[in-house]
Amino acid sequence: MEEAIREKLRREALLKALKDTAGILPAEEYPEWETSDKTATWVRESRRIQWHRRPRLWVFAVYADS
């Protein structure tokens, strides 16, 4: 029962966050998010770019801690 209540509260908090932030980004400034297909392409490209950068950032982090 406790788990079900926690899950319901979590969902309500997420829904509130979505409602509170809906429309804060002007659509004309983010054409890559215009459709679900464009958004999926943007996500894939972002992940591809991050994957290529990750090793360099990791090396920098290792040397920065030295």
PDB file as gemmi writes it, atoms N, CA and C in Angstrom:
CRYST1    1.000    1.000    1.000  90.00  90.00  90.00 P 1                      
ATOM      1  N   MET A   1       0.816  -1.194   0.000  1.00  0.00           N  
ATOM      2  CA  MET A   1       0.000   0.000   0.000  1.00  0.00           C  
ATOM      3  C   MET A   1       0.866   1.266   0.000  1.00  0.00           C  
ATOM      4  N   GLU A   2       1.902   1.263   0.831  1.00  0.00           N  
ATOM      5  CA  GLU A   2       2.790   2.420   0.912  1.00  0.00           C  
ATOM      6  C   GLU A   2       3.446   2.689  -0.443  1.00  0.00           C  
ATOM      7  N   GLU A   3       3.868   1.641  -1.119  1.00  0.00           N  
ATOM      8  CA  GLU A   3       4.508   1.790  -2.427  1.00  0.00           C  
ATOM      9  C   GLU A   3       3.542   2.410  -3.445  1.00  0.00           C  
ATOM     10  N   ALA A   4       2.286   1.988  -3.414  1.00  0.00           N  
ATOM     11  CA  ALA A   4       1.280   2.535  -4.331  1.00  0.00           C  
ATOM     12  C   ALA A   4       1.054   4.024  -4.071  1.00  0.00           C  
ATOM     13  N   ILE A   5       1.048   4.412  -2.812  1.00  0.00           N  
ATOM     14  CA  ILE A   5       0.864   5.825  -2.463  1.00  0.00           C  
ATOM     15  C   ILE A   5       2.052   6.646  -2.944  1.00  0.00           C  
ATOM     16  N   ARG A   6       3.261   6.116  -2.718  1.00  0.00           N  
ATOM     17  CA  ARG A   6       4.468   6.815  -3.176  1.00  0.00           C  
ATOM     18  C   ARG A   6       4.447   7.000  -4.695  1.00  0.00           C  
ATOM     19  N   GLU A   7       4.053   5.955  -5.408  1.00  0.00           N  
ATOM     20  CA  GLU A   7       4.001   6.022  -6.869  1.00  0.00           C  
ATOM     21  C   GLU A   7       2.971   7.056  -7.322  1.00  0.00           C  
ATOM     22  N   LYS A   8       1.824   7.088  -6.676  1.00  0.00           N  
ATOM     23  CA  LYS A   8       0.788   8.071  -7.028  1.00  0.00           C  
ATOM     24  C   LYS A   8       1.292   9.492  -6.768  1.00  0.00           C  
ATOM     25  N   LEU A   9       1.947   9.708  -5.644  1.00  0.00           N  
ATOM     26  CA  LEU A   9       2.485  11.032  -5.336  1.00  0.00           C  
ATOM     27  C   LEU A   9       3.563  11.433  -6.339  1.00  0.00           C  
ATOM     28  N   ARG A  10       4.387  10.469  -6.726  1.00  0.00           N  
ATOM     29  CA  ARG A  10       5.434  10.741  -7.715  1.00  0.00           C  
ATOM     30  C   ARG A  10       4.809  11.161  -9.043  1.00  0.00           C  
ATOM     31  N   ARG A  11       3.791  10.427  -9.482  1.00  0.00           N  
ATOM     32  CA  ARG A  11       3.111  10.755 -10.740  1.00  0.00           C  
ATOM     33  C   ARG A  11       2.447  12.125 -10.671  1.00  0.00           C  
ATOM     34  N   GLU A  12       1.833  12.439  -9.540  1.00  0.00           N  
ATOM     35  CA  GLU A  12       1.195  13.747  -9.378  1.00  0.00           C  
ATOM     36  C   GLU A  12       2.225  14.873  -9.423  1.00  0.00           C  
ATOM     37  N   ALA A  13       3.386  14.649  -8.814  1.00  0.00           N  
ATOM     38  CA  ALA A  13       4.448  15.657  -8.834  1.00  0.00           C  
ATOM     39  C   ALA A  13       4.967  15.861 -10.259  1.00  0.00           C  
ATOM     40  N   LEU A  14       5.125  14.773 -11.005  1.00  0.00           N  
ATOM     41  CA  LEU A  14       5.578  14.887 -12.390  1.00  0.00           C  
ATOM     42  C   LEU A  14       4.549  15.620 -13.249  1.00  0.00           C  
ATOM     43  N   LEU A  15       3.284  15.304 -13.060  1.00  0.00           N  
ATOM     44  CA  LEU A  15       2.225  15.970 -13.812  1.00  0.00           C  
ATOM     45  C   LEU A  15       2.197  17.465 -13.505  1.00  0.00           C  
ATOM     46  N   LYS A  16       2.357  17.814 -12.236  1.00  0.00           N  
ATOM     47  CA  LYS A  16       2.392  19.228 -11.853  1.00  0.00           C  
ATOM     48  C   LYS A  16       3.576  19.932 -12.512  1.00  0.00           C  
ATOM     49  N   ALA A  17       4.737  19.284 -12.515  1.00  0.00           N  
ATOM     50  CA  ALA A  17       5.920  19.872 -13.146  1.00  0.00           C  
ATOM     51  C   ALA A  17       5.684  20.090 -14.640  1.00  0.00           C  
ATOM     52  N   LEU A  18       5.056  19.130 -15.289  1.00  0.00           N  
ATOM     53  CA  LEU A  18       4.750  19.281 -16.717  1.00  0.00           C  
ATOM     54  C   LEU A  18       3.795  20.442 -16.959  1.00  0.00           C  
ATOM     55  N   LYS A  19       2.761  20.537 -16.142  1.00  0.00           N  
ATOM     56  CA  LYS A  19       1.790  21.628 -16.295  1.00  0.00           C  
ATOM     57  C   LYS A  19       2.437  22.985 -16.015  1.00  0.00           C  
ATOM     58  N   ASP A  20       3.275  23.041 -14.984  1.00  0.00           N  
ATOM     59  CA  ASP A  20       3.916  24.303 -14.605  1.00  0.00           C  
ATOM     60  C   ASP A  20       4.895  24.797 -15.665  1.00  0.00           C  
ATOM     61  N   THR A  21       5.505  23.892 -16.405  1.00  0.00           N  
ATOM     62  CA  THR A  21       6.529  24.279 -17.371  1.00  0.00           C  
ATOM     63  C   THR A  21       6.051  24.239 -18.818  1.00  0.00           C  
ATOM     64  N   ALA A  22       4.828  23.840 -19.052  1.00  0.00           N  
ATOM     65  CA  ALA A  22       4.294  23.778 -20.422  1.00  0.00           C  
ATOM     66  C   ALA A  22       4.339  25.158 -21.066  1.00  0.00           C  
ATOM     67  N   GLY A  23       4.906  25.213 -22.251  1.00  0.00           N  
ATOM     68  CA  GLY A  23       4.929  26.456 -23.014  1.00  0.00           C  
ATOM     69  C   GLY A  23       6.031  27.433 -22.674  1.00  0.00           C  
ATOM     70  N   ILE A  24       6.980  27.068 -21.820  1.00  0.00           N  
ATOM     71  CA  ILE A  24       8.025  28.029 -21.451  1.00  0.00           C  
ATOM     72  C   ILE A  24       9.073  28.208 -22.546  1.00  0.00           C  
ATOM     73  N   LEU A  25       9.172  27.241 -23.458  1.00  0.00           N  
ATOM     74  CA  LEU A  25      10.113  27.354 -24.570  1.00  0.00           C  
ATOM     75  C   LEU A  25       9.344  27.740 -25.828  1.00  0.00           C  
ATOM     76  N   PRO A  26       9.701  28.859 -26.446  1.00  0.00           N  
ATOM     77  CA  PRO A  26       8.998  29.262 -27.661  1.00  0.00           C  
ATOM     78  C   PRO A  26       9.241  28.250 -28.789  1.00  0.00           C  
ATOM     79  N   ALA A  27       8.177  27.746 -29.373  1.00  0.00           N  
ATOM     80  CA  ALA A  27       8.272  26.707 -30.404  1.00  0.00           C  
ATOM     81  C   ALA A  27       9.120  27.152 -31.589  1.00  0.00           C  
ATOM     82  N   GLU A  28       9.051  28.416 -31.959  1.00  0.00           N  
ATOM     83  CA  GLU A  28       9.815  28.876 -33.124  1.00  0.00           C  
ATOM     84  C   GLU A  28      11.325  28.842 -32.888  1.00  0.00           C  
ATOM     85  N   GLU A  29      11.755  28.817 -31.644  1.00  0.00           N  
ATOM     86  CA  GLU A  29      13.187  28.742 -31.345  1.00  0.00           C  
ATOM     87  C   GLU A  29      13.713  27.309 -31.311  1.00  0.00           C  
ATOM     88  N   TYR A  30      12.809  26.332 -31.337  1.00  0.00           N  
ATOM     89  CA  TYR A  30      13.203  24.930 -31.243  1.00  0.00           C  
ATOM     90  C   TYR A  30      12.508  24.095 -32.315  1.00  0.00           C  
ATOM     91  N   PRO A  31      12.795  24.358 -33.598  1.00  0.00           N  
ATOM     92  CA  PRO A  31      12.130  23.612 -34.670  1.00  0.00           C  
ATOM     93  C   PRO A  31      12.469  22.126 -34.647  1.00  0.00           C  
ATOM     94  N   GLU A  32      13.589  21.765 -34.033  1.00  0.00           N  
ATOM     95  CA  GLU A  32      13.973  20.350 -33.960  1.00  0.00           C  
ATOM     96  C   GLU A  32      13.054  19.552 -33.036  1.00  0.00           C  
ATOM     97  N   TRP A  33      12.220  20.228 -32.268  1.00  0.00           N  
ATOM     98  CA  TRP A  33      11.266  19.548 -31.375  1.00  0.00           C  
ATOM     99  C   TRP A  33       9.831  19.676 -31.879  1.00  0.00           C  
ATOM    100  N   GLU A  34       9.676  20.112 -33.123  1.00  0.00           N  
ATOM    101  CA  GLU A  34       8.355  20.389 -33.688  1.00  0.00           C  
ATOM    102  C   GLU A  34       7.457  19.154 -33.780  1.00  0.00           C  
ATOM    103  N   THR A  35       8.039  18.025 -34.140  1.00  0.00           N  
ATOM    104  CA  THR A  35       7.272  16.779 -34.246  1.00  0.00           C  
ATOM    105  C   THR A  35       7.993  15.689 -33.471  1.00  0.00           C  
ATOM    106  N   SER A  36       7.310  14.594 -33.220  1.00  0.00           N  
ATOM    107  CA  SER A  36       7.962  13.493 -32.499  1.00  0.00           C  
ATOM    108  C   SER A  36       9.092  12.898 -33.336  1.00  0.00           C  
ATOM    109  N   ASP A  37       8.945  12.866 -34.664  1.00  0.00           N  
ATOM    110  CA  ASP A  37      10.025  12.359 -35.521  1.00  0.00           C  
ATOM    111  C   ASP A  37      11.257  13.258 -35.451  1.00  0.00           C  
ATOM    112  N   LYS A  38      11.043  14.571 -35.521  1.00  0.00           N  
ATOM    113  CA  LYS A  38      12.168  15.504 -35.423  1.00  0.00           C  
ATOM    114  C   LYS A  38      12.829  15.411 -34.047  1.00  0.00           C  
ATOM    115  N   THR A  39      12.022  15.257 -33.021  1.00  0.00           N  
ATOM    116  CA  THR A  39      12.558  15.136 -31.667  1.00  0.00           C  
ATOM    117  C   THR A  39      13.394  13.875 -31.532  1.00  0.00           C  
ATOM    118  N   ALA A  40      12.906  12.763 -32.067  1.00  0.00           N  
ATOM    119  CA  ALA A  40      13.654  11.501 -32.007  1.00  0.00           C  
ATOM    120  C   ALA A  40      14.985  11.636 -32.735  1.00  0.00           C  
ATOM    121  N   THR A  41      14.987  12.300 -33.885  1.00  0.00           N  
ATOM    122  CA  THR A  41      16.233  12.532 -34.625  1.00  0.00           C  
ATOM    123  C   THR A  41      17.180  13.386 -33.801  1.00  0.00           C  
ATOM    124  N   TRP A  42      16.659  14.429 -33.176  1.00  0.00           N  
ATOM    125  CA  TRP A  42      17.479  15.306 -32.341  1.00  0.00           C  
ATOM    126  C   TRP A  42      18.092  14.538 -31.167  1.00  0.00           C  
ATOM    127  N   VAL A  43      17.299  13.683 -30.527  1.00  0.00           N  
ATOM    128  CA  VAL A  43      17.795  12.885 -29.398  1.00  0.00           C  
ATOM    129  C   VAL A  43      18.908  11.952 -29.868  1.00  0.00           C  
ATOM    130  N   ARG A  44      18.681  11.249 -30.979  1.00  0.00           N  
ATOM    131  CA  ARG A  44      19.709  10.332 -31.497  1.00  0.00           C  
ATOM    132  C   ARG A  44      21.001  11.073 -31.805  1.00  0.00           C  
ATOM    133  N   GLU A  45      20.892  12.216 -32.466  1.00  0.00           N  
ATOM    134  CA  GLU A  45      22.074  12.998 -32.816  1.00  0.00           C  
ATOM    135  C   GLU A  45      22.778  13.511 -31.554  1.00  0.00           C  
ATOM    136  N   SER A  46      22.013  13.971 -30.585  1.00  0.00           N  
ATOM    137  CA  SER A  46      22.607  14.449 -29.330  1.00  0.00           C  
ATOM    138  C   SER A  46      23.357  13.334 -28.619  1.00  0.00           C  
ATOM    139  N   ARG A  47      22.772  12.161 -28.594  1.00  0.00           N  
ATOM    140  CA  ARG A  47      23.435  11.023 -27.951  1.00  0.00           C  
ATOM    141  C   ARG A  47      24.694  10.627 -28.708  1.00  0.00           C  
ATOM    142  N   ARG A  48      24.649  10.679 -30.034  1.00  0.00           N  
ATOM    143  CA  ARG A  48      25.821  10.331 -30.841  1.00  0.00           C  
ATOM    144  C   ARG A  48      26.955  11.308 -30.549  1.00  0.00           C  
ATOM    145  N   ILE A  49      26.643  12.579 -30.495  1.00  0.00           N  
ATOM    146  CA  ILE A  49      27.657  13.593 -30.210  1.00  0.00           C  
ATOM    147  C   ILE A  49      28.216  13.391 -28.805  1.00  0.00           C  
ATOM    148  N   GLN A  50      27.360  13.163 -27.827  1.00  0.00           N  
ATOM    149  CA  GLN A  50      27.814  12.952 -26.455  1.00  0.00           C  
ATOM    150  C   GLN A  50      28.704  11.723 -26.358  1.00  0.00           C  
ATOM    151  N   TRP A  51      28.371  10.665 -27.095  1.00  0.00           N  
ATOM    152  CA  TRP A  51      29.173   9.443 -27.042  1.00  0.00           C  
ATOM    153  C   TRP A  51      30.589   9.719 -27.516  1.00  0.00           C  
ATOM    154  N   HIS A  52      30.724  10.529 -28.581  1.00  0.00           N  
ATOM    155  CA  HIS A  52      32.052  10.836 -29.105  1.00  0.00           C  
ATOM    156  C   HIS A  52      32.834  11.742 -28.163  1.00  0.00           C  
ATOM    157  N   ARG A  53      32.162  12.573 -27.419  1.00  0.00           N  
ATOM    158  CA  ARG A  53      32.845  13.488 -26.495  1.00  0.00           C  
ATOM    159  C   ARG A  53      33.180  12.835 -25.164  1.00  0.00           C  
ATOM    160  N   ARG A  54      32.462  11.825 -24.782  1.00  0.00           N  
ATOM    161  CA  ARG A  54      32.606  11.228 -23.457  1.00  0.00           C  
ATOM    162  C   ARG A  54      34.047  10.819 -23.127  1.00  0.00           C  
ATOM    163  N   PRO A  55      34.752  10.112 -24.005  1.00  0.00           N  
ATOM    164  CA  PRO A  55      36.116   9.698 -23.635  1.00  0.00           C  
ATOM    165  C   PRO A  55      37.030  10.885 -23.333  1.00  0.00           C  
ATOM    166  N   ARG A  56      36.933  11.956 -24.123  1.00  0.00           N  
ATOM    167  CA  ARG A  56      37.784  13.120 -23.882  1.00  0.00           C  
ATOM    168  C   ARG A  56      37.443  13.786 -22.552  1.00  0.00           C  
ATOM    169  N   LEU A  57      36.174  13.872 -22.241  1.00  0.00           N  
ATOM    170  CA  LEU A  57      35.781  14.471 -20.967  1.00  0.00           C  
ATOM    171  C   LEU A  57      36.264  13.626 -19.801  1.00  0.00           C  
ATOM    172  N   TRP A  58      36.203  12.304 -19.952  1.00  0.00           N  
ATOM    173  CA  TRP A  58      36.667  11.410 -18.904  1.00  0.00           C  
ATOM    174  C   TRP A  58      38.160  11.598 -18.675  1.00  0.00           C  
ATOM    175  N   VAL A  59      38.932  11.684 -19.756  1.00  0.00           N  
ATOM    176  CA  VAL A  59      40.382  11.876 -19.626  1.00  0.00           C  
ATOM    177  C   VAL A  59      40.650  13.202 -18.933  1.00  0.00           C  
ATOM    178  N   PHE A  60      39.926  14.247 -19.311  1.00  0.00           N  
ATOM    179  CA  PHE A  60      40.103  15.540 -18.670  1.00  0.00           C  
ATOM    180  C   PHE A  60      39.799  15.434 -17.182  1.00  0.00           C  
ATOM    181  N   ALA A  61      38.745  14.732 -16.828  1.00  0.00           N  
ATOM    182  CA  ALA A  61      38.372  14.592 -15.423  1.00  0.00           C  
ATOM    183  C   ALA A  61      39.454  13.861 -14.641  1.00  0.00           C  
ATOM    184  N   VAL A  62      40.056  12.852 -15.252  1.00  0.00           N  
ATOM    185  CA  VAL A  62      41.111  12.097 -14.577  1.00  0.00           C  
ATOM    186  C   VAL A  62      42.306  12.998 -14.311  1.00  0.00           C  
ATOM    187  N   TYR A  63      42.725  13.763 -15.327  1.00  0.00           N  
ATOM    188  CA  TYR A  63      43.879  14.634 -15.150  1.00  0.00           C  
ATOM    189  C   TYR A  63      43.570  15.819 -14.242  1.00  0.00           C  
ATOM    190  N   ALA A  64      42.349  16.290 -14.271  1.00  0.00           N  
ATOM    191  CA  ALA A  64      41.968  17.428 -13.435  1.00  0.00           C  
ATOM    192  C   ALA A  64      42.022  17.057 -11.956  1.00  0.00           C  
ATOM    193  N   ASP A  65      41.756  15.790 -11.641  1.00  0.00           N  
ATOM    194  CA  ASP A  65      41.782  15.349 -10.250  1.00  0.00           C  
ATOM    195  C   ASP A  65      43.194  15.070  -9.749  1.00  0.00           C  
ATOM    196  N   SER A  66      44.154  14.993 -10.642  1.00  0.00           N  
ATOM    197  CA  SER A  66      45.530  14.640 -10.254  1.00  0.00           C  
ATOM    198  C   SER A  66      46.219  15.769  -9.534  1.00  0.00           C  
TER     199      SER A  66                                                      
END                                                                             
